[in-house]
């Protein structure tokens, strides 16, 4: 923690020097609506509002009004009071987290007691975005509205339409601000919904508090960093969007102060350049060499944090490999029908190895976040220093060739080791087909395609990537279902042989079926088989021809007409009137 303490000291000292530079009056209103009364409560807006409030206070805003779970009357009163406070402000910001809805192209923010039984109820029970823009209209330099309100809206499902021509769509509608120097930031692009997130904060707000208050960073670039972070976190399912425009000059939310010069800076310039060079290399040997050359001070503490992060990542990789081998051994003994004692021991070893892997993963995550926090603090401190005269800053090191980093600088695996790392993680989540090696084979591509299918991601399986590795690492349990060969079935995370009882057999559907006796089989012959056997006899018993009952007379006398024959009339000139004709 020593490195973070040093960073905090530097940032605090610079903030004291820079307070005089914040001549503009900056005011903010932060609203987080979670406890909705008539639909399911939202988990994160209250947390998101609290995080945003703390960020703006740290950025030295003159006024930060924080409100949560506002009903309609409370929200109306809050907007009215804030309009009075913002009347003479230079910069005005409104942040809202909660439910929003679009009706006929107009966006509305929803208070916690709204019912919205009909589409026309939004006019009485919700607040239009235009109402918010009117509140911040007097700001002289910058008007900023940030809406983390594009969540999938439960009000829409039960809302009655009073007219079929009134449109109600998912998310919020696109908007074009009428006033200059006005930006409206959505957590998701118009017409799409945003994720509330599985962690303490939504993906949008988590990225927002990392970038928006970086001193000297232009707002358009800050929102660009926010967009990149959210798309990476959500596997491109959510894309934040900003509407409005600013002029050609940089417009940072937090300006930087010009500070007096000091000879201390030039003494640290070489240390800073060395640090940033080793940061690009990101190797254990590089950081060890840096600490040998610069054993003490601000950058030494950051270097030690980077070393701890690398050690935690290596320990996690080793623990993951050990857990994989233990799981394979457990499955092998079960398949071969080893003694129960051996299987029990193997199961215990596998569980212990998995517990160790989980513990190592937690340590790795903590060290990565600690190193990233140090880098963010370093970037903020250096940005404030560099806002003065670049060659003679007062405190802290001089900026070298690298830009001040604002994103996470966690080390990615070396290209030669990346396929193996991805294969290990695919095996852990049950998606790997084939074995772990150091080549990206056809089996590896099919394994990543399986992960895409069951995890709803869209990574390119033809080439391995660090984004895919990060996404797979983020899964704490099995993703792909266990597939067992014929003759075995799934039992937890392993396949076991199917044993049928006496008198049964394993059929083609992988189920035990009772064997039938010969007599039972004969009795169960389908009816159509008997029909086939009887058909020749049935055909042999064709109906016989019956006598017609007619009498025929000739020179020999009269007699009945023979079966199958009939009487026909002939010409009288031959001397007979009727004769017998047979076919």
DRENMI-55612 format. One record per residue (C-alpha): residue number from 1; y negated, x negated, z. Coordinates in steps of 0.2 Angstrom, whole numbers. Example, Ala and Ser with C-alpha at 12.3 -4.5 7.8 and 13.67 -1.06 7.14 Angstrom:
REM DRENMI-55612
R | 1 | 22 | -62 | 39
R | 2 | 5 | -68 | 36
END
This chain:
REM DRENMI-55612
R | 1 | 0 | 0 | 0
R | 2 | -11 | -15 | 1
R | 3 | -16 | -15 | -17
R | 4 | -21 | 4 | -16
R | 5 | -32 | -1 | -1
R | 6 | -41 | -14 | -11
R | 7 | -43 | -3 | -26
R | 8 | -50 | 11 | -14
R | 9 | -63 | -1 | -7
R | 10 | -69 | -7 | -24
R | 11 | -71 | 11 | -30
R | 12 | -80 | 16 | -14
R | 13 | -92 | 2 | -15
R | 14 | -96 | 5 | -33
R | 15 | -98 | 24 | -29
R | 16 | -112 | 19 | -16
R | 17 | -121 | 9 | -29
R | 18 | -120 | 22 | -42
R | 19 | -126 | 37 | -33
R | 20 | -144 | 34 | -38
R | 21 | -138 | 35 | -56
R | 22 | -133 | 53 | -54
R | 23 | -150 | 60 | -57
R | 24 | -144 | 76 | -66
R | 25 | -140 | 91 | -55
R | 26 | -122 | 95 | -58
R | 27 | -114 | 111 | -51
R | 28 | -96 | 118 | -52
R | 29 | -87 | 135 | -48
R | 30 | -68 | 133 | -46
R | 31 | -57 | 149 | -45
R | 32 | -39 | 150 | -42
R | 33 | -30 | 167 | -43
R | 34 | -12 | 166 | -37
R | 35 | -9 | 181 | -26
R | 36 | -9 | 196 | -39
R | 37 | -5 | 212 | -30
R | 38 | 2 | 222 | -45
R | 39 | 12 | 209 | -54
R | 40 | 23 | 194 | -49
R | 41 | 12 | 181 | -40
R | 42 | 9 | 164 | -49
R | 43 | 14 | 149 | -40
R | 44 | 2 | 136 | -46
R | 45 | -16 | 142 | -48
R | 46 | -21 | 140 | -30
R | 47 | -14 | 122 | -30
R | 48 | -23 | 119 | -47
R | 49 | -39 | 125 | -40
R | 50 | -38 | 114 | -25
R | 51 | -34 | 99 | -35
R | 52 | -49 | 102 | -47
R | 53 | -60 | 105 | -32
R | 54 | -56 | 88 | -24
R | 55 | -58 | 80 | -41
R | 56 | -75 | 86 | -43
R | 57 | -81 | 82 | -26
R | 58 | -74 | 65 | -28
R | 59 | -85 | 64 | -44
R | 60 | -100 | 67 | -33
R | 61 | -105 | 85 | -40
R | 62 | -120 | 92 | -31
R | 63 | -112 | 109 | -28
R | 64 | -93 | 113 | -29
R | 65 | -90 | 132 | -25
R | 66 | -71 | 134 | -22
R | 67 | -64 | 152 | -22
R | 68 | -46 | 158 | -22
R | 69 | -37 | 175 | -24
R | 70 | -53 | 185 | -29
R | 71 | -53 | 204 | -30
R | 72 | -64 | 212 | -43
R | 73 | -79 | 215 | -31
R | 74 | -77 | 197 | -24
R | 75 | -77 | 190 | -41
R | 76 | -92 | 199 | -46
R | 77 | -101 | 194 | -31
R | 78 | -96 | 176 | -33
R | 79 | -102 | 175 | -51
R | 80 | -119 | 182 | -46
R | 81 | -121 | 170 | -32
R | 82 | -116 | 155 | -43
R | 83 | -128 | 160 | -56
R | 84 | -142 | 158 | -44
R | 85 | -136 | 141 | -39
R | 86 | -134 | 135 | -57
R | 87 | -151 | 141 | -63
R | 88 | -159 | 124 | -62
R | 89 | -144 | 113 | -65
R | 90 | -142 | 101 | -79
R | 91 | -123 | 102 | -80
R | 92 | -113 | 117 | -75
R | 93 | -94 | 119 | -75
R | 94 | -83 | 134 | -72
R | 95 | -64 | 132 | -69
R | 96 | -52 | 147 | -69
R | 97 | -34 | 147 | -65
R | 98 | -24 | 163 | -66
R | 99 | -20 | 177 | -78
R | 100 | -31 | 180 | -93
R | 101 | -29 | 193 | -107
R | 102 | -36 | 196 | -125
R | 103 | -40 | 214 | -131
R | 104 | -48 | 217 | -148
R | 105 | -53 | 199 | -149
R | 106 | -62 | 198 | -132
R | 107 | -55 | 187 | -118
R | 108 | -55 | 193 | -100
R | 109 | -51 | 185 | -84
R | 110 | -41 | 195 | -72
R | 111 | -44 | 197 | -53
R | 112 | -30 | 199 | -41
R | 113 | -32 | 218 | -38
R | 114 | -32 | 223 | -56
R | 115 | -19 | 236 | -61
R | 116 | -23 | 238 | -80
R | 117 | -12 | 253 | -83
R | 118 | -21 | 256 | -100
R | 119 | -29 | 244 | -112
R | 120 | -46 | 251 | -109
R | 121 | -45 | 247 | -90
R | 122 | -50 | 229 | -94
R | 123 | -68 | 235 | -96
R | 124 | -68 | 240 | -78
R | 125 | -56 | 229 | -69
R | 126 | -58 | 212 | -78
R | 127 | -72 | 200 | -82
R | 128 | -75 | 195 | -100
R | 129 | -77 | 177 | -105
R | 130 | -95 | 182 | -111
R | 131 | -99 | 186 | -93
R | 132 | -94 | 168 | -88
R | 133 | -105 | 161 | -102
R | 134 | -120 | 171 | -97
R | 135 | -118 | 164 | -79
R | 136 | -119 | 146 | -85
R | 137 | -132 | 149 | -99
R | 138 | -147 | 141 | -90
R | 139 | -139 | 124 | -89
R | 140 | -150 | 111 | -98
R | 141 | -138 | 98 | -104
R | 142 | -120 | 104 | -103
R | 143 | -110 | 120 | -101
R | 144 | -92 | 118 | -98
R | 145 | -79 | 132 | -96
R | 146 | -60 | 127 | -92
R | 147 | -47 | 141 | -93
R | 148 | -30 | 137 | -87
R | 149 | -27 | 156 | -90
R | 150 | -15 | 157 | -105
R | 151 | 0 | 160 | -96
R | 152 | 13 | 173 | -102
R | 153 | 4 | 189 | -96
R | 154 | 15 | 203 | -87
R | 155 | 1 | 216 | -88
R | 156 | 4 | 217 | -107
R | 157 | 22 | 223 | -105
R | 158 | 17 | 239 | -95
R | 159 | 0 | 242 | -102
R | 160 | -2 | 259 | -112
R | 161 | -11 | 259 | -128
R | 162 | -25 | 272 | -130
R | 163 | -26 | 269 | -148
R | 164 | -15 | 260 | -160
R | 165 | -29 | 250 | -169
R | 166 | -33 | 241 | -153
R | 167 | -25 | 223 | -154
R | 168 | -18 | 215 | -138
R | 169 | -10 | 198 | -142
R | 170 | -2 | 183 | -133
R | 171 | -13 | 171 | -124
R | 172 | -32 | 171 | -127
R | 173 | -42 | 173 | -143
R | 174 | -51 | 159 | -152
R | 175 | -69 | 158 | -147
R | 176 | -85 | 150 | -155
R | 177 | -99 | 147 | -142
R | 178 | -116 | 153 | -148
R | 179 | -126 | 141 | -137
R | 180 | -127 | 122 | -141
R | 181 | -119 | 109 | -130
R | 182 | -106 | 121 | -124
R | 183 | -87 | 118 | -123
R | 184 | -73 | 130 | -119
R | 185 | -56 | 122 | -115
R | 186 | -40 | 132 | -116
R | 187 | -24 | 126 | -108
R | 188 | -15 | 132 | -124
R | 189 | -21 | 135 | -141
R | 190 | -27 | 152 | -146
R | 191 | -13 | 165 | -148
R | 192 | 0 | 155 | -138
R | 193 | 4 | 154 | -120
R | 194 | 4 | 140 | -107
R | 195 | 17 | 135 | -94
R | 196 | 14 | 137 | -76
R | 197 | 25 | 122 | -73
R | 198 | 39 | 117 | -61
R | 199 | 29 | 105 | -50
R | 200 | 14 | 108 | -38
R | 201 | 2 | 109 | -53
R | 202 | 3 | 116 | -70
R | 203 | 5 | 103 | -84
R | 204 | -13 | 106 | -90
R | 205 | -22 | 104 | -73
R | 206 | -11 | 89 | -69
R | 207 | -17 | 80 | -85
R | 208 | -35 | 87 | -82
R | 209 | -37 | 79 | -65
R | 210 | -31 | 62 | -72
R | 211 | -44 | 61 | -85
R | 212 | -59 | 72 | -84
R | 213 | -68 | 63 | -70
R | 214 | -66 | 46 | -77
R | 215 | -83 | 38 | -76
R | 216 | -92 | 35 | -93
R | 217 | -77 | 43 | -103
R | 218 | -84 | 55 | -116
R | 219 | -78 | 73 | -113
R | 220 | -70 | 75 | -130
R | 221 | -60 | 59 | -128
R | 222 | -55 | 65 | -110
R | 223 | -48 | 81 | -117
R | 224 | -39 | 72 | -131
R | 225 | -30 | 62 | -117
R | 226 | -26 | 79 | -108
R | 227 | -19 | 86 | -124
R | 228 | -8 | 71 | -127
R | 229 | -1 | 71 | -109
R | 230 | 2 | 90 | -110
R | 231 | 11 | 89 | -126
R | 232 | 22 | 75 | -120
R | 233 | 26 | 84 | -104
R | 234 | 31 | 100 | -112
R | 235 | 40 | 92 | -127
R | 236 | 26 | 99 | -139
R | 237 | 28 | 117 | -133
R | 238 | 10 | 118 | -127
R | 239 | -5 | 111 | -135
R | 240 | -22 | 112 | -126
R | 241 | -37 | 116 | -137
R | 242 | -56 | 114 | -135
R | 243 | -69 | 126 | -144
R | 244 | -87 | 122 | -146
R | 245 | -96 | 106 | -151
R | 246 | -107 | 92 | -144
R | 247 | -119 | 80 | -152
R | 248 | -116 | 62 | -158
R | 249 | -119 | 54 | -141
R | 250 | -106 | 51 | -128
R | 251 | -106 | 65 | -115
R | 252 | -96 | 60 | -99
R | 253 | -94 | 72 | -85
R | 254 | -96 | 58 | -73
R | 255 | -109 | 45 | -78
R | 256 | -109 | 27 | -74
R | 257 | -122 | 18 | -64
R | 258 | -131 | 2 | -70
R | 259 | -128 | -11 | -56
R | 260 | -136 | -27 | -51
R | 261 | -128 | -43 | -57
R | 262 | -118 | -55 | -46
R | 263 | -110 | -72 | -49
R | 264 | -94 | -65 | -41
R | 265 | -90 | -56 | -58
R | 266 | -89 | -72 | -69
R | 267 | -77 | -80 | -56
R | 268 | -65 | -65 | -58
R | 269 | -66 | -63 | -77
R | 270 | -52 | -76 | -81
R | 271 | -41 | -67 | -68
R | 272 | -44 | -50 | -76
R | 273 | -40 | -57 | -94
R | 274 | -24 | -65 | -87
R | 275 | -19 | -48 | -78
R | 276 | -22 | -38 | -94
R | 277 | -12 | -50 | -105
R | 278 | 3 | -49 | -93
R | 279 | 1 | -30 | -92
R | 280 | 5 | -30 | -111
R | 281 | 20 | -41 | -108
R | 282 | 27 | -31 | -94
R | 283 | 40 | -43 | -88
R | 284 | 46 | -50 | -72
R | 285 | 43 | -68 | -77
R | 286 | 26 | -64 | -83
R | 287 | 21 | -56 | -66
R | 288 | 29 | -70 | -56
R | 289 | 19 | -83 | -66
R | 290 | 3 | -73 | -64
R | 291 | 5 | -72 | -45
R | 292 | 8 | -91 | -45
R | 293 | -9 | -94 | -53
R | 294 | -18 | -80 | -44
R | 295 | -9 | -77 | -27
R | 296 | -23 | -67 | -18
R | 297 | -36 | -54 | -21
R | 298 | -38 | -37 | -30
R | 299 | -27 | -41 | -46
R | 300 | -14 | -50 | -36
R | 301 | -11 | -34 | -26
R | 302 | -9 | -24 | -43
R | 303 | 3 | -37 | -49
R | 304 | 14 | -35 | -34
R | 305 | 14 | -17 | -37
R | 306 | 20 | -19 | -55
R | 307 | 34 | -31 | -49
R | 308 | 40 | -18 | -37
R | 309 | 40 | -5 | -51
R | 310 | 50 | -17 | -62
R | 311 | 63 | -20 | -48
R | 312 | 64 | -1 | -44
R | 313 | 68 | 2 | -63
R | 314 | 81 | -11 | -64
R | 315 | 89 | -5 | -48
R | 316 | 90 | 13 | -55
R | 317 | 98 | 7 | -71
R | 318 | 111 | -3 | -61
R | 319 | 114 | 12 | -50
R | 320 | 115 | 24 | -65
R | 321 | 128 | 13 | -73
R | 322 | 138 | 12 | -57
R | 323 | 138 | 31 | -55
R | 324 | 144 | 33 | -73
R | 325 | 159 | 21 | -71
R | 326 | 164 | 30 | -54
R | 327 | 163 | 47 | -63
R | 328 | 174 | 40 | -77
R | 329 | 187 | 33 | -65
R | 330 | 187 | 49 | -55
R | 331 | 191 | 59 | -72
R | 332 | 204 | 46 | -77
R | 333 | 214 | 48 | -61
R | 334 | 213 | 67 | -62
R | 335 | 219 | 67 | -80
R | 336 | 233 | 55 | -77
R | 337 | 239 | 65 | -62
R | 338 | 237 | 51 | -49
R | 339 | 241 | 53 | -31
R | 340 | 230 | 65 | -21
R | 341 | 224 | 50 | -10
R | 342 | 218 | 40 | -25
R | 343 | 209 | 55 | -32
R | 344 | 201 | 59 | -15
R | 345 | 195 | 41 | -14
R | 346 | 188 | 41 | -32
R | 347 | 179 | 57 | -29
R | 348 | 171 | 50 | -13
R | 349 | 166 | 34 | -23
R | 350 | 159 | 45 | -37
R | 351 | 149 | 55 | -25
R | 352 | 142 | 40 | -16
R | 353 | 137 | 32 | -32
R | 354 | 128 | 47 | -38
R | 355 | 119 | 48 | -21
R | 356 | 114 | 30 | -23
R | 357 | 108 | 34 | -41
R | 358 | 97 | 49 | -35
R | 359 | 90 | 38 | -21
R | 360 | 86 | 24 | -34
R | 361 | 78 | 36 | -46
R | 362 | 67 | 43 | -32
R | 363 | 61 | 25 | -27
R | 364 | 58 | 21 | -46
R | 365 | 47 | 37 | -48
R | 366 | 38 | 33 | -32
R | 367 | 35 | 15 | -38
R | 368 | 30 | 20 | -55
R | 369 | 17 | 32 | -48
R | 370 | 10 | 19 | -36
R | 371 | 8 | 7 | -50
R | 372 | 0 | 20 | -61
R | 373 | -12 | 26 | -47
R | 374 | -17 | 8 | -45
R | 375 | -21 | 7 | -64
R | 376 | -31 | 23 | -64
R | 377 | -41 | 16 | -49
R | 378 | -43 | -1 | -58
R | 379 | -49 | 8 | -74
R | 380 | -62 | 18 | -65
R | 381 | -69 | 3 | -56
R | 382 | -70 | -7 | -71
R | 383 | -78 | 7 | -81
R | 384 | -92 | 8 | -68
R | 385 | -94 | -11 | -68
R | 386 | -95 | -12 | -87
R | 387 | -108 | 2 | -89
R | 388 | -121 | -12 | -84
R | 389 | -123 | -28 | -93
R | 390 | -106 | -33 | -100
R | 391 | -109 | -52 | -97
R | 392 | -115 | -52 | -79
R | 393 | -107 | -37 | -70
R | 394 | -111 | -36 | -51
R | 395 | -94 | -34 | -44
R | 396 | -76 | -33 | -50
R | 397 | -69 | -42 | -66
R | 398 | -76 | -42 | -83
R | 399 | -67 | -31 | -96
R | 400 | -57 | -41 | -109
R | 401 | -50 | -35 | -126
R | 402 | -40 | -21 | -119
R | 403 | -49 | -4 | -117
R | 404 | -50 | 3 | -99
R | 405 | -33 | 12 | -98
R | 406 | -34 | 30 | -92
R | 407 | -16 | 35 | -96
R | 408 | 0 | 31 | -87
R | 409 | 5 | 12 | -90
R | 410 | 23 | 14 | -85
R | 411 | 34 | 1 | -94
R | 412 | 45 | 7 | -108
R | 413 | 62 | -1 | -111
R | 414 | 63 | -15 | -122
R | 415 | 68 | -10 | -140
R | 416 | 84 | -19 | -140
R | 417 | 89 | -10 | -124
R | 418 | 83 | 7 | -128
R | 419 | 99 | 14 | -136
R | 420 | 109 | 10 | -121
R | 421 | 97 | 17 | -109
R | 422 | 97 | 34 | -119
R | 423 | 116 | 34 | -120
R | 424 | 117 | 31 | -101
R | 425 | 105 | 46 | -98
R | 426 | 114 | 57 | -111
R | 427 | 131 | 53 | -102
R | 428 | 123 | 58 | -86
R | 429 | 118 | 75 | -92
R | 430 | 135 | 78 | -100
R | 431 | 129 | 77 | -119
R | 432 | 136 | 60 | -124
R | 433 | 149 | 59 | -137
R | 434 | 157 | 42 | -138
R | 435 | 155 | 27 | -127
R | 436 | 139 | 18 | -121
R | 437 | 135 | 3 | -131
R | 438 | 119 | -5 | -138
R | 439 | 119 | 3 | -155
R | 440 | 112 | 20 | -161
R | 441 | 128 | 27 | -170
R | 442 | 132 | 43 | -178
R | 443 | 140 | 49 | -161
R | 444 | 124 | 45 | -152
R | 445 | 114 | 55 | -165
R | 446 | 125 | 70 | -163
R | 447 | 124 | 68 | -144
R | 448 | 105 | 69 | -145
R | 449 | 106 | 84 | -156
R | 450 | 117 | 92 | -143
R | 451 | 104 | 88 | -130
R | 452 | 90 | 96 | -141
R | 453 | 101 | 112 | -143
R | 454 | 104 | 115 | -125
R | 455 | 87 | 108 | -118
R | 456 | 76 | 117 | -131
R | 457 | 68 | 100 | -137
R | 458 | 65 | 94 | -155
R | 459 | 67 | 75 | -154
R | 460 | 72 | 66 | -170
R | 461 | 90 | 61 | -168
R | 462 | 89 | 48 | -182
R | 463 | 80 | 36 | -172
R | 464 | 79 | 33 | -153
R | 465 | 63 | 35 | -144
R | 466 | 55 | 32 | -127
R | 467 | 49 | 50 | -127
R | 468 | 67 | 56 | -128
R | 469 | 72 | 44 | -114
R | 470 | 59 | 51 | -103
R | 471 | 63 | 69 | -107
R | 472 | 82 | 66 | -103
R | 473 | 78 | 57 | -87
R | 474 | 68 | 72 | -81
R | 475 | 84 | 82 | -81
R | 476 | 92 | 82 | -64
R | 477 | 108 | 91 | -68
R | 478 | 120 | 93 | -82
R | 479 | 112 | 100 | -98
R | 480 | 127 | 101 | -111
R | 481 | 142 | 112 | -106
R | 482 | 158 | 103 | -103
R | 483 | 170 | 104 | -118
R | 484 | 189 | 102 | -114
R | 485 | 203 | 99 | -127
R | 486 | 217 | 111 | -129
R | 487 | 229 | 111 | -114
R | 488 | 215 | 108 | -101
R | 489 | 201 | 117 | -93
R | 490 | 184 | 113 | -85
R | 491 | 184 | 111 | -66
R | 492 | 167 | 106 | -61
R | 493 | 162 | 91 | -70
R | 494 | 180 | 86 | -76
R | 495 | 194 | 93 | -87
R | 496 | 211 | 96 | -79
R | 497 | 227 | 100 | -87
R | 498 | 233 | 118 | -87
R | 499 | 250 | 121 | -79
R | 500 | 259 | 137 | -84
R | 501 | 271 | 146 | -72
R | 502 | 289 | 147 | -76
R | 503 | 292 | 161 | -89
R | 504 | 275 | 158 | -97
R | 505 | 269 | 147 | -111
R | 506 | 252 | 140 | -117
R | 507 | 246 | 150 | -132
R | 508 | 234 | 145 | -145
R | 509 | 219 | 153 | -135
R | 510 | 222 | 141 | -121
R | 511 | 229 | 154 | -110
R | 512 | 246 | 156 | -101
R | 513 | 256 | 170 | -109
R | 514 | 273 | 178 | -103
R | 515 | 288 | 174 | -113
R | 516 | 297 | 190 | -120
R | 517 | 316 | 192 | -121
R | 518 | 325 | 195 | -138
R | 519 | 328 | 213 | -134
R | 520 | 310 | 216 | -129
R | 521 | 305 | 208 | -145
R | 522 | 316 | 219 | -156
R | 523 | 310 | 234 | -147
R | 524 | 292 | 229 | -150
R | 525 | 294 | 227 | -169
R | 526 | 280 | 237 | -176
R | 527 | 283 | 254 | -184
R | 528 | 279 | 248 | -201
R | 529 | 294 | 236 | -201
R | 530 | 306 | 250 | -198
R | 531 | 297 | 259 | -213
R | 532 | 301 | 244 | -224
R | 533 | 319 | 244 | -219
R | 534 | 321 | 263 | -222
R | 535 | 312 | 263 | -238
R | 536 | 327 | 260 | -250
R | 537 | 337 | 274 | -242
R | 538 | 323 | 286 | -243
R | 539 | 320 | 281 | -261
R | 540 | 339 | 284 | -265
R | 541 | 339 | 302 | -259
R | 542 | 328 | 308 | -273
R | 543 | 328 | 327 | -275
R | 544 | 342 | 335 | -287
R | 545 | 337 | 346 | -301
R | 546 | 340 | 365 | -297
R | 547 | 347 | 378 | -309
R | 548 | 333 | 388 | -318
R | 549 | 342 | 405 | -317
R | 550 | 341 | 408 | -336
R | 551 | 355 | 414 | -347
R | 552 | 359 | 407 | -365
R | 553 | 370 | 416 | -377
R | 554 | 378 | 408 | -393
R | 555 | 394 | 410 | -403
R | 556 | 405 | 405 | -388
R | 557 | 397 | 419 | -377
R | 558 | 384 | 419 | -363
R | 559 | 382 | 406 | -349
R | 560 | 368 | 400 | -337
R | 561 | 356 | 387 | -343
R | 562 | 361 | 370 | -336
R | 563 | 351 | 362 | -323
R | 564 | 337 | 352 | -330
R | 565 | 337 | 363 | -346
R | 566 | 327 | 378 | -352
R | 567 | 326 | 391 | -366
R | 568 | 315 | 389 | -380
R | 569 | 311 | 401 | -395
R | 570 | 316 | 396 | -413
R | 571 | 312 | 402 | -430
R | 572 | 321 | 419 | -434
R | 573 | 325 | 412 | -451
R | 574 | 339 | 401 | -443
R | 575 | 347 | 416 | -435
R | 576 | 344 | 412 | -417
R | 577 | 330 | 418 | -406
R | 578 | 332 | 407 | -390
R | 579 | 341 | 390 | -389
R | 580 | 344 | 379 | -374
R | 581 | 333 | 363 | -374
R | 582 | 337 | 348 | -362
R | 583 | 326 | 333 | -359
END
